[in-house]
Amino acid sequence: MCAVRLADASNLRESGLADLPLRAPDGHMFPLGRVATLTPVTGQPEISRDNLQPMVAVTARIENRGMGAAVADVQKVLAQSGMLPPGVSYELGAFISSNNSPLRA
């Protein structure tokens, strides 16, 4: 899971999330919808917050590689200057399905 905090997270809709701009390692920008399948989940409306800040949780499946290598790649990309706009922060975590215990990266 990758949690992304955006200043306008409470106003973000599914179409806006698919259009969320990401920066590739080579610097070009592309929308999240190009590399992720967004699946709406029904349930109680809820605004997720972390330390009183609106939060959007983004999850991904890692296949055919180790979690440590995948986390290192994500951290390397996100650490690049200008990768995240001002006011946006992130926190990486993981969920292991074999024993359902959360991990922090």
C-alpha positions as CSV (number, residue, x, y, z in Angstrom):
1,M,0.0,0.0,0.0
2,C,1.1,3.5,-0.7
3,A,-0.7,6.3,1.1
4,V,-0.8,9.7,-0.6
5,R,-1.8,12.8,1.2
6,L,-3.2,15.6,-1.0
7,A,-4.4,19.0,0.0
8,D,-7.8,18.5,-1.8
9,A,-8.2,14.7,-1.0
10,S,-11.7,15.2,0.3
11,N,-12.8,16.6,-3.1
12,L,-11.1,13.9,-5.1
13,R,-13.4,11.7,-7.2
14,E,-12.7,8.4,-9.1
15,S,-12.1,10.2,-12.4
16,G,-9.8,12.7,-10.6
17,L,-7.8,9.9,-9.0
18,A,-7.3,8.2,-12.4
19,D,-6.0,11.5,-13.7
20,L,-3.6,12.0,-10.8
21,P,-0.3,12.9,-12.4
22,L,2.7,10.7,-11.7
23,R,6.3,11.4,-12.7
24,A,8.3,8.5,-14.3
25,P,12.0,8.1,-13.5
26,D,12.9,9.7,-16.8
27,G,10.9,12.8,-15.8
28,H,7.8,12.5,-18.1
29,M,4.4,12.8,-16.5
30,F,1.5,10.3,-17.0
31,P,-1.9,9.7,-15.3
32,L,-2.2,7.0,-12.6
33,G,-5.0,5.4,-14.7
34,R,-2.3,4.3,-17.2
35,V,-0.6,2.0,-14.8
36,A,-3.4,1.1,-12.3
37,T,-6.8,-0.4,-12.4
38,L,-9.2,1.6,-10.1
39,T,-11.9,-0.5,-8.5
40,P,-14.6,1.4,-6.6
41,V,-15.5,-0.3,-3.3
42,T,-18.9,0.4,-1.8
43,G,-19.3,1.0,1.9
44,Q,-19.9,3.7,4.4
45,P,-18.7,7.1,3.2
46,E,-15.6,7.9,5.2
47,I,-12.9,10.6,5.0
48,S,-9.6,9.0,6.0
49,R,-7.3,11.2,8.0
50,D,-3.8,10.8,9.3
51,N,-2.7,13.3,11.9
52,L,-5.8,15.4,11.0
53,Q,-4.7,15.6,7.3
54,P,-6.9,14.1,4.6
55,M,-5.4,10.9,3.3
56,V,-5.9,8.7,0.2
57,A,-4.7,5.1,0.4
58,V,-3.3,3.7,-2.9
59,T,-2.6,-0.1,-3.0
60,A,-0.7,-2.2,-5.5
61,R,0.1,-5.9,-6.0
62,I,3.8,-6.8,-6.2
63,E,4.4,-9.9,-8.3
64,N,7.6,-11.7,-9.4
65,R,9.9,-9.7,-7.2
66,G,10.8,-9.2,-3.6
67,M,9.1,-6.6,-1.5
68,G,12.3,-5.0,-0.4
69,A,13.4,-4.4,-4.0
70,A,10.0,-2.9,-4.9
71,V,10.0,-0.6,-1.8
72,A,13.5,0.5,-2.6
73,D,12.5,1.4,-6.2
74,V,9.5,3.3,-5.0
75,Q,11.5,5.3,-2.5
76,K,14.2,6.1,-5.0
77,V,11.6,7.4,-7.5
78,L,9.7,9.4,-4.9
79,A,12.9,11.0,-3.5
80,Q,13.7,12.7,-6.8
81,S,13.4,16.4,-6.7
82,G,10.1,17.7,-8.0
83,M,8.5,14.2,-8.0
84,L,5.8,15.3,-5.5
85,P,4.2,18.7,-5.5
86,P,4.5,20.9,-2.4
87,G,2.1,19.8,0.4
88,V,2.0,16.2,-0.8
89,S,3.6,13.5,1.4
90,Y,3.6,9.7,1.4
91,E,4.1,6.8,3.7
92,L,4.8,3.3,2.5
93,G,3.5,0.2,4.1
94,A,2.8,-3.4,3.2
95,F,0.2,-6.1,4.0
96,I,1.2,-9.7,3.9
97,S,-1.7,-12.0,3.0
98,S,-0.2,-15.2,4.3
99,N,-0.7,-14.2,8.0
100,N,-2.5,-10.9,7.6
101,S,0.0,-8.9,9.6
102,P,0.9,-5.4,8.5
103,L,4.5,-4.3,7.9
104,R,6.0,-0.8,7.7
105,A,8.7,0.0,5.2
